[in-house]
């Protein structure tokens, strides 16, 4: 199945590029990175999600990687839908929602992707003050009107901000974390707002930063940056592992892997009444994992009801982010926008 975004057909599952540029003891070669993007696209993941701040610098990131990809595979440029996050400064990382920096960030992204690639969607990486955020949404939209980017998207925003933004610009997507491990958007109004406004959700970290793959049994098995998050600390890890063990059981009954079950649970949510279109965008740094994540499994109403019953009684232990990052999360201090 496909879904139309900015006039392009998008498949059910996309591919997140962040994993390709994470710092590693054994860095991934450029050839391997390009091969993984190719494998994702050939397997049906034509929605590619990247960031200006996914890389070693604001000049070496998802955009430069995509430029190199299209130089090697120019025939693929028209096959993909590209979403990019910007608006963050590095060293130290800070959020800047000012119209001036938003314009600077967009221009940098357009320059880095080169003349073969097209940014179909662009979003500020986080939301800070209301006034600057709304002004910068209009800046992004000006690039849409000029035909330089395809549409305006939002990320890590609450339901009020989504409704505000939709009064200011046409919002073509909302990127948020949602998974079996983080179901808050199902209950805090985000999914409801997106459904009402016919805005698709791009579900990042659909595998809970690898936790839901079933291959992680102790904190040391996590990628080193992720294991620092509160919910993966020793005092919370074992409690959260109960969810993983349950996902393994559900997957075994369906004849699929825990990762496949977790991703396809999100697809099944899309089919429920009152839910928006949800497109998972799992990241992976191996050909095997990419192909595993893109395999689709049909979950029945009975399967979904069984998950519902478990989740109703299960509570995730530990916060989603550590304290320094929580200041960047969208707070519910928004006021009504009048046009």
QUIWOSUL-V477428 format. One record per residue. N is the residue number from 0. PSI is psi in whole degrees, 0 to 359 (NA if undefined). BURIAL is I if it has 24 or more other ideal C-beta (glycine too) atoms within 12 Angstrom, else O. D_FIRST is the distance of its C-alpha to the first C-alpha in Angstrom with 1 decimal. Layout:
{{N | PSI | BURIAL | D_FIRST} {N | PSI | BURIAL | D_FIRST}}
This chain:
{{0 | 154 | O | 0.0} {1 | 166 | O | 3.8} {2 | 138 | I | 7.0} {3 | 125 | O | 10.4} {4 | 133 | I | 13.3} {5 | 40 | I | 16.7} {6 | 7 | O | 15.5} {7 | 148 | I | 13.1} {8 | 127 | O | 9.3} {9 | 135 | I | 8.5} {10 | 173 | I | 6.2} {11 | 330 | I | 6.4} {12 | 133 | I | 9.9} {13 | 194 | I | 12.6} {14 | 125 | I | 16.1} {15 | 133 | I | 19.4} {16 | 353 | I | 22.4} {17 | 318 | I | 25.2} {18 | 331 | I | 25.9} {19 | 336 | I | 26.8} {20 | 11 | I | 29.7} {21 | 143 | I | 31.1} {22 | 134 | O | 34.8} {23 | 154 | O | 35.4} {24 | 322 | O | 38.5} {25 | 92 | O | 37.0} {26 | 148 | O | 35.1} {27 | 132 | I | 32.0} {28 | 157 | O | 33.0} {29 | 317 | O | 31.4} {30 | 319 | O | 30.4} {31 | 321 | O | 28.6} {32 | 314 | I | 26.8} {33 | 324 | I | 25.6} {34 | 326 | O | 24.6} {35 | 320 | I | 22.5} {36 | 319 | I | 20.6} {37 | 317 | I | 20.2} {38 | 320 | I | 19.0} {39 | 313 | I | 16.3} {40 | 316 | I | 15.1} {41 | 336 | O | 15.4} {42 | 0 | I | 13.5} {43 | 358 | I | 10.4} {44 | 87 | I | 11.7} {45 | 358 | I | 12.3} {46 | 113 | I | 13.4} {47 | 126 | I | 17.0} {48 | 120 | I | 19.2} {49 | 187 | I | 22.9} {50 | 148 | I | 26.3} {51 | 332 | I | 29.6} {52 | 15 | I | 31.3} {53 | 85 | I | 29.3} {54 | 193 | I | 32.0} {55 | 338 | O | 35.8} {56 | 177 | O | 36.4} {57 | 1 | I | 35.1} {58 | 0 | O | 35.7} {59 | 98 | O | 34.0} {60 | 201 | I | 30.5} {61 | 326 | I | 26.8} {62 | 315 | I | 27.7} {63 | 326 | I | 30.2} {64 | 317 | I | 27.9} {65 | 323 | I | 25.2} {66 | 315 | I | 28.1} {67 | 325 | I | 29.2} {68 | 314 | I | 25.7} {69 | 336 | I | 25.4} {70 | 326 | O | 29.0} {71 | 324 | O | 28.1} {72 | 68 | O | 24.8} {73 | 335 | O | 25.1} {74 | 345 | O | 22.5} {75 | 351 | I | 19.8} {76 | 325 | I | 20.8} {77 | 2 | O | 18.6} {78 | 349 | I | 15.5} {79 | 159 | I | 15.5} {80 | 119 | I | 15.4} {81 | 125 | I | 18.6} {82 | 132 | I | 19.7} {83 | 138 | I | 23.4} {84 | 141 | I | 25.9} {85 | 200 | I | 29.5} {86 | 13 | I | 32.7} {87 | 140 | I | 34.2} {88 | 152 | O | 37.5} {89 | 160 | I | 38.4} {90 | 73 | O | 41.6} {91 | 161 | O | 41.7} {92 | 124 | O | 38.2} {93 | 155 | O | 38.5} {94 | 134 | I | 36.3} {95 | 102 | I | 37.4} {96 | 10 | I | 35.8} {97 | 146 | O | 38.5} {98 | 324 | I | 37.6} {99 | 314 | O | 39.6} {100 | 327 | I | 37.9} {101 | 316 | I | 34.4} {102 | 317 | I | 35.3} {103 | 318 | O | 36.8} {104 | 316 | I | 33.7} {105 | 315 | I | 31.4} {106 | 320 | I | 33.9} {107 | 316 | I | 34.0} {108 | 317 | I | 30.3} {109 | 322 | I | 30.2} {110 | 319 | O | 33.2} {111 | 326 | I | 31.8} {112 | 344 | I | 28.5} {113 | 183 | O | 30.4} {114 | 353 | O | 29.9} {115 | 333 | O | 27.0} {116 | 159 | I | 24.6} {117 | 128 | I | 23.3} {118 | 111 | I | 22.9} {119 | 332 | I | 20.0} {120 | 142 | I | 20.8} {121 | 142 | I | 24.1} {122 | 151 | I | 25.5} {123 | 135 | I | 28.8} {124 | 332 | I | 28.7} {125 | 165 | I | 30.6} {126 | 135 | I | 32.3} {127 | 251 | I | 36.1} {128 | 147 | O | 38.3} {129 | 311 | I | 37.0} {130 | 312 | O | 38.9} {131 | 320 | O | 37.9} {132 | 313 | I | 34.3} {133 | 322 | I | 34.1} {134 | 319 | I | 36.1} {135 | 331 | I | 33.9} {136 | 321 | I | 30.7} {137 | 327 | I | 32.5} {138 | 312 | I | 33.3} {139 | 317 | I | 29.7} {140 | 329 | I | 28.9} {141 | 327 | O | 31.7} {142 | 329 | I | 29.9} {143 | 314 | I | 26.9} {144 | 330 | O | 29.3} {145 | 353 | O | 30.8} {146 | 13 | O | 27.5} {147 | 331 | O | 28.1} {148 | 166 | I | 25.0} {149 | 324 | I | 21.9} {150 | 168 | I | 21.9} {151 | 129 | I | 23.6} {152 | 166 | I | 22.1} {153 | 158 | I | 24.0} {154 | 146 | I | 24.4} {155 | 52 | I | 26.4} {156 | 159 | I | 27.4} {157 | 177 | I | 28.3} {158 | 322 | I | 27.4} {159 | 318 | I | 30.5} {160 | 322 | I | 29.7} {161 | 314 | I | 26.2} {162 | 322 | I | 27.8} {163 | 308 | I | 30.6} {164 | 322 | I | 28.5} {165 | 341 | I | 26.4} {166 | 342 | O | 29.8} {167 | 319 | I | 30.7} {168 | 169 | I | 27.7} {169 | 114 | I | 24.1} {170 | 121 | I | 22.2} {171 | 357 | I | 18.6} {172 | 155 | I | 17.9} {173 | 120 | I | 19.9} {174 | 118 | I | 20.2} {175 | 162 | I | 21.8} {176 | 125 | I | 22.5} {177 | 135 | I | 20.9} {178 | 178 | I | 20.8} {179 | 337 | I | 22.6} {180 | 346 | I | 25.5} {181 | 94 | I | 25.3} {182 | 8 | I | 24.3} {183 | 319 | O | 26.5} {184 | 342 | I | 23.8} {185 | 343 | I | 22.9} {186 | 348 | O | 26.6} {187 | 12 | O | 28.0} {188 | 350 | I | 26.3} {189 | 308 | I | 23.8} {190 | 322 | I | 20.7} {191 | 315 | I | 22.6} {192 | 317 | I | 23.4} {193 | 322 | I | 19.9} {194 | 315 | I | 18.6} {195 | 323 | O | 21.6} {196 | 2 | I | 21.2} {197 | 50 | O | 17.4} {198 | 125 | I | 17.3} {199 | 153 | I | 14.5} {200 | 132 | I | 15.9} {201 | 110 | I | 15.8} {202 | 102 | I | 17.2} {203 | 161 | I | 19.8} {204 | 48 | I | 21.7} {205 | 348 | I | 19.2} {206 | 20 | I | 21.7} {207 | 45 | I | 24.8} {208 | 38 | I | 26.0} {209 | 348 | I | 25.8} {210 | 324 | I | 27.6} {211 | 2 | I | 24.8} {212 | 342 | I | 24.5} {213 | 1 | I | 27.6} {214 | 359 | O | 29.4} {215 | 120 | I | 31.6} {216 | 348 | O | 34.7} {217 | 157 | O | 37.0} {218 | 326 | I | 37.0} {219 | 343 | O | 38.1} {220 | 345 | O | 34.9} {221 | 154 | I | 33.0} {222 | 139 | I | 32.7} {223 | 325 | O | 36.1} {224 | 327 | O | 34.9} {225 | 328 | I | 32.6} {226 | 348 | I | 35.4} {227 | 345 | O | 37.4} {228 | 145 | I | 35.2} {229 | 321 | I | 37.0} {230 | 351 | I | 34.6} {231 | 7 | I | 35.2} {232 | 159 | O | 38.9} {233 | 322 | O | 41.0} {234 | 343 | O | 41.8} {235 | 338 | I | 38.2} {236 | 308 | I | 36.5} {237 | 323 | O | 37.6} {238 | 320 | O | 36.7} {239 | 336 | I | 33.1} {240 | 340 | I | 32.9} {241 | 325 | O | 33.0} {242 | 317 | I | 29.3} {243 | 317 | I | 28.4} {244 | 324 | O | 30.4} {245 | 319 | I | 28.5} {246 | 323 | I | 25.1} {247 | 318 | I | 26.5} {248 | 313 | O | 27.5} {249 | 318 | I | 24.1} {250 | 318 | I | 22.4} {251 | 321 | O | 25.1} {252 | 332 | O | 24.5} {253 | 355 | I | 20.8} {254 | 35 | O | 21.8} {255 | 179 | I | 20.1} {256 | 161 | I | 21.5} {257 | 323 | I | 22.3} {258 | 316 | I | 20.1} {259 | 320 | I | 17.0} {260 | 315 | I | 18.0} {261 | 317 | I | 18.5} {262 | 318 | I | 15.3} {263 | 340 | I | 13.3} {264 | 321 | I | 15.7} {265 | 320 | I | 14.5} {266 | 321 | I | 10.8} {267 | 327 | I | 12.7} {268 | 323 | I | 14.8} {269 | 332 | I | 12.2} {270 | 354 | O | 12.1} {271 | 145 | O | 15.8} {272 | 138 | O | 17.8} {273 | 6 | O | 19.2} {274 | 148 | I | 16.8} {275 | 172 | I | 15.1} {276 | 128 | I | 11.6} {277 | 124 | I | 12.5} {278 | 106 | I | 11.4} {279 | 143 | I | 13.7} {280 | 67 | I | 15.6} {281 | 144 | I | 17.8} {282 | 154 | I | 20.6} {283 | 151 | I | 22.3} {284 | 29 | I | 25.3} {285 | 149 | O | 25.0} {286 | 322 | O | 22.9} {287 | 314 | O | 22.9} {288 | 321 | I | 21.6} {289 | 311 | I | 18.8} {290 | 325 | I | 17.5} {291 | 314 | I | 18.2} {292 | 335 | I | 16.3} {293 | 2 | I | 13.0} {294 | 129 | I | 13.1} {295 | 139 | I | 10.8} {296 | 134 | I | 13.0} {297 | 117 | O | 12.7} {298 | 133 | I | 15.3} {299 | 171 | O | 17.2} {300 | 324 | O | 19.1} {301 | 319 | O | 22.2} {302 | 315 | I | 20.8} {303 | 322 | I | 20.1} {304 | 323 | O | 23.5} {305 | 320 | O | 25.2} {306 | 315 | I | 23.9} {307 | 314 | O | 24.9} {308 | 320 | O | 28.4} {309 | 313 | O | 28.9} {310 | 331 | I | 27.8} {311 | 329 | O | 30.1} {312 | 350 | O | 33.0} {313 | 137 | O | 32.0} {314 | 130 | O | 33.0} {315 | 138 | I | 32.2} {316 | 124 | O | 35.6} {317 | 152 | I | 36.3} {318 | 158 | O | 35.0} {319 | 321 | I | 31.8} {320 | 160 | I | 33.8} {321 | 167 | O | 37.5} {322 | 320 | O | 39.8} {323 | 333 | O | 39.9} {324 | 339 | O | 36.2} {325 | 335 | O | 36.2} {326 | 341 | O | 38.1} {327 | 351 | I | 35.0} {328 | 143 | I | 32.8} {329 | 123 | I | 32.4} {330 | 165 | O | 35.1} {331 | 47 | O | 35.3} {332 | 16 | O | 38.1} {333 | 151 | I | 36.3} {334 | 165 | O | 38.0} {335 | 135 | O | 36.8} {336 | 132 | O | 36.0} {337 | 133 | O | 37.8} {338 | NA | O | 36.9}}
